Amino acid sequence: MLQTLRNAWKIPELRKKIIFTLFILLIYRVGNVIPVPFIDVATLANYYDSVLSSTILGLYNAMSGSAFSQATVFALGIQPYINASIIIQLLTIAIPALERLAKEGGEEGQKKIARISRYTTVGLGLLMGWAYYTMLHNYSSQSFSIITQEGFLPAMVIILAFTAGSTVVMWLGEQITEFGIGNGISIILFAGILSRVPAMVSSMISGLQTGSLQWWAAVLVVIGILALIVLITWVNGAERRIPVQYAKRQVGRKMYGGQASTLPMKVNMSGVLPIIFAQSIAMIPSTIAAFCKQPEKGTFWYSFLNAIDTKSVLYMIFYFVMIIGFSYFYSTIQFNPIEISNNLKKNGGFIPGFRPGKPTADFIKKVLNKVTLFGAIYLGIVAILPLIIGKAVNNAALSIGGTSVIIVVGVALETVQALESQMLMRQYKGFLE
């Protein structure tokens, strides 16, 4: 692998792409440490650690590389763009005009959809920036305040700074995609999550030195992370291949078709999205509770909040069921058996043992359900395992570890494959050989 890296560095085009990608990531990391004006960062950090770390905002903080808890200009990170892309993708299925634009518009249609996604990102950035400011403003008390200066102008500066930061992050991701290596949005997520690793390692070492973390707990955490990496790497490339045969047809004196092919179905075709969706919904009660007054002990609401806490068994069960549900939802959006069957029929293809049309569609649907179930259980295990380990070692910070590990491993494999394809184009021996 080191020899391959040296060969990649020797190629001028690849060297420029790698340097450009690293330069963009440097800009991103610099933006992650520039605080927004009129915010007391130290007070915000205390508030986040005590109240918000177990809410959906904890996920946002992990995605942004701890920028969210520090209120930097890149605090919103890439989340507005990801949410905008998901919304536009769902609307593409629901709105016929967008569906036609995506399927029949060609390159120009894709550009228009990308432009709509950018405008939606700016709108979501404004909305999320306002919500973030409102949350910080509501935490004020007589003794302290996160917002150092009240008024319309400071509020606008804070909201517009968050919005501008999210827009710049979106632009940086697009630049990496166009001029760098791999998918820019994924690379930025990758960099943000990895930036938290030194702090996590330092915290673990400090816990071992002070005695707050037992040595067996640290070993359990390391083994759990390594097991997750192996499982994710194995499942990431797994797929179910349905054999497809194309009928022979004669055109003039030439015979066409007759070749055999396969219809691949990825085991985890939905990626990390079901976990993010499920986590967002499962954390709604705790997120709402974070903005409300803490109920007294012995009351119904106190017992209810404890029952749905991110460390509770009930939360884990609900979380697991939601992941399976969203996996099936997203697989039906991505993979339409009826459409696949019709395309096979039009191209003269068929699955051996099944007639074209409805029987083929029913078989594809049956296989899709089985593959999706396996992928959903895999995602559920990956998401729940850090929760179980966190409960065992009494460390709630591991509650979002599964999502982070999936993103890091998936992006690393994706980037390696992108670099591999670039090298194979230039007839170099690649990583995967």
Rosetta blueprint (number, residue, H / E / L):
1 M L
2 L H
3 Q H
4 T H
5 L H
6 R H
7 N H
8 A H
9 W H
10 K H
11 I L
12 P H
13 E H
14 L H
15 R H
16 K H
17 K H
18 I H
19 I H
20 F H
21 T H
22 L H
23 F H
24 I H
25 L H
26 L H
27 I H
28 Y H
29 R H
30 V H
31 G H
32 N L
33 V L
34 I L
35 P E
36 V L
37 P L
38 F L
39 I E
40 D L
41 V H
42 A H
43 T H
44 L H
45 A H
46 N H
47 Y H
48 Y H
49 D H
50 S H
51 V H
52 L H
53 S L
54 S L
55 T L
56 I H
57 L H
58 G H
59 L H
60 Y H
61 N H
62 A H
63 M H
64 S L
65 G L
66 S L
67 A H
68 F H
69 S H
70 Q H
71 A L
72 T E
73 V L
74 F L
75 A L
76 L L
77 G L
78 I L
79 Q H
80 P H
81 Y H
82 I H
83 N H
84 A H
85 S H
86 I H
87 I H
88 I H
89 Q H
90 L H
91 L H
92 T H
93 I H
94 A H
95 I L
96 P H
97 A H
98 L H
99 E H
100 R H
101 L H
102 A H
103 K H
104 E H
105 G L
106 G H
107 E H
108 E H
109 G H
110 Q H
111 K H
112 K H
113 I H
114 A H
115 R H
116 I H
117 S H
118 R H
119 Y H
120 T H
121 T H
122 V H
123 G H
124 L H
125 G H
126 L H
127 L H
128 M H
129 G H
130 W H
131 A H
132 Y H
133 Y H
134 T H
135 M H
136 L H
137 H H
138 N H
139 Y L
140 S L
141 S L
142 Q L
143 S L
144 F L
145 S L
146 I L
147 I E
148 T L
149 Q L
150 E L
151 G L
152 F H
153 L H
154 P H
155 A H
156 M H
157 V H
158 I H
159 I H
160 L H
161 A H
162 F H
163 T H
164 A H
165 G H
166 S H
167 T H
168 V H
169 V H
170 M H
171 W H
172 L H
173 G H
174 E H
175 Q H
176 I H
177 T H
178 E H
179 F H
180 G L
181 I L
182 G L
183 N L
184 G H
185 I H
186 S H
187 I H
188 I H
189 L H
190 F H
191 A H
192 G H
193 I H
194 L H
195 S L
196 R L
197 V H
198 P H
199 A H
200 M H
201 V H
202 S H
203 S H
204 M H
205 I H
206 S H
207 G H
208 L H
209 Q H
210 T H
211 G L
212 S L
213 L L
214 Q L
215 W H
216 W H
217 A H
218 A H
219 V H
220 L H
221 V H
222 V H
223 I H
224 G H
225 I H
226 L H
227 A H
228 L H
229 I H
230 V H
231 L H
232 I H
233 T H
234 W H
235 V H
236 N H
237 G L
238 A L
239 E E
240 R E
241 R E
242 I E
243 P E
244 V E
245 Q E
246 Y E
247 A L
248 K L
249 R E
250 Q E
251 V E
252 G L
253 R L
254 K E
255 M E
256 Y E
257 G L
258 G L
259 Q L
260 A E
261 S E
262 T E
263 L E
264 P E
265 M E
266 K E
267 V L
268 N L
269 M L
270 S L
271 G L
272 V L
273 L H
274 P H
275 I H
276 I H
277 F H
278 A H
279 Q H
280 S H
281 I H
282 A H
283 M L
284 I H
285 P H
286 S H
287 T H
288 I H
289 A H
290 A H
291 F L
292 C L
293 K L
294 Q L
295 P L
296 E L
297 K L
298 G L
299 T L
300 F H
301 W H
302 Y H
303 S H
304 F H
305 L H
306 N H
307 A H
308 I L
309 D L
310 T L
311 K L
312 S L
313 V H
314 L H
315 Y H
316 M H
317 I H
318 F H
319 Y H
320 F H
321 V H
322 M H
323 I H
324 I H
325 G H
326 F H
327 S H
328 Y H
329 F H
330 Y H
331 S H
332 T H
333 I H
334 Q H
335 F L
336 N L
337 P H
338 I H
339 E H
340 I H
341 S H
342 N H
343 N H
344 L H
345 K H
346 K H
347 N L
348 G L
349 G E
350 F E
351 I L
352 P L
353 G L
354 F L
355 R L
356 P L
357 G L
358 K H
359 P H
360 T H
361 A H
362 D H
363 F H
364 I H
365 K H
366 K H
367 V H
368 L H
369 N H
370 K H
371 V H
372 T H
373 L H
374 F H
375 G H
376 A H
377 I H
378 Y H
379 L H
380 G H
381 I H
382 V H
383 A H
384 I H
385 L H
386 P H
387 L H
388 I H
389 I H
390 G H
391 K H
392 A H
393 V H
394 N L
395 N L
396 A H
397 A H
398 L H
399 S H
400 I H
401 G H
402 G H
403 T H
404 S H
405 V H
406 I H
407 I H
408 V H
409 V H
410 G H
411 V H
412 A H
413 L H
414 E H
415 T H
416 V H
417 Q H
418 A H
419 L H
420 E H
421 S H
422 Q H
423 M H
424 L H
425 M H
426 R L
427 Q L
428 Y L
429 K L
430 G L
431 F L
432 L L
433 E L
